[in-house]
Amino acid sequence: MAQVVVRNIEEEVKKQLKQRAAQHGWSMEEEVRQILRNAIRIAEPPAVKLGSRIAKRFNDVGLAEPLPELHQAIGTPMSF
C-alpha cells in the first residue's frame, strides 16, 4: 500500500480529525482514509442512465417529421 505524508496541518484540523475518529470508533489514520475514499466517490461521474444511452445510440438517425405531442390523449386498445 502507498503512504502519503501531509505536513503542516493546523492544530484545529488535527483536533477535529481526532474527534471524528473517536466518534466513529477508529483511528485518526482510518478517519483520513474514509474521508479520502468519500471524496473520490463523489468525484466519480454519475452512471449514464438507460434513456441517455438509447438517445446517444440513435442520435444520428434523426426523424423525418416531429413526433406529435399527446397531452391527455386516450389511446384505443388494439383488437386481436
C-alpha positions in Angstrom: 0.0 0.0 0.0 1.1 3.5 -0.7 1.8 6.1 2.0 1.0 9.7 2.0 2.5 12.3 4.4 0.7 15.5 4.9 2.7 18.2 6.7 1.7 21.5 8.3 -1.8 20.5 9.3 -3.3 23.1 11.6 -3.8 22.0 15.2 -7.5 22.7 15.0 -7.8 20.4 11.9 -5.9 17.6 13.7 -8.1 18.0 16.8 -11.3 17.8 14.7 -10.0 14.7 12.9 -9.3 13.0 16.3 -12.8 13.9 17.5 -14.4 12.5 14.3 -12.3 9.3 14.5 -13.3 8.8 18.1 -17.0 9.2 17.2 -16.6 6.5 14.5 -14.6 4.3 16.8 -11.4 4.1 14.7 -8.0 5.7 14.4 -7.3 9.1 13.1 -5.5 7.4 10.2 -8.6 5.4 9.3 -10.7 8.6 9.5 -8.5 10.2 6.9 -8.7 7.1 4.7 -12.5 7.3 4.9 -12.6 11.0 4.1 -10.3 10.4 1.0 -12.4 7.4 -0.2 -15.6 9.5 0.1 -14.0 12.4 -1.7 -13.1 10.2 -4.6 -16.5 8.5 -4.7 -18.2 12.0 -5.0 -15.8 13.0 -7.8 -16.8 10.0 -10.0 -19.1 10.9 -12.8 -22.7 9.5 -12.3 -23.6 6.4 -14.2 -25.2 7.1 -17.6 -28.8 6.1 -17.4 -30.6 3.9 -19.9 -32.6 6.6 -21.6 -29.5 8.7 -22.2 -27.6 5.7 -23.6 -30.5 4.9 -26.0 -30.7 8.6 -27.1 -27.0 8.6 -27.8 -27.1 5.4 -29.8 -29.9 6.8 -32.1 -28.7 10.4 -32.1 -27.5 10.2 -35.7 -30.7 8.6 -37.1 -33.0 11.6 -36.8 -36.7 11.8 -37.7 -38.3 12.9 -40.9 -41.0 14.8 -39.1 -41.6 15.9 -35.5 -43.4 13.5 -33.2 -46.9 14.6 -32.2 -47.5 15.5 -28.5 -50.2 13.5 -26.8 -51.4 15.6 -23.9 -54.1 13.7 -22.0 -54.9 11.6 -25.1 -56.8 8.4 -24.5 -55.5 5.5 -26.6 -57.8 3.0 -28.2 -56.9 -0.6 -27.4 -55.9 -2.9 -30.2 -58.3 -5.7 -31.3 -56.9 -9.1 -32.0 
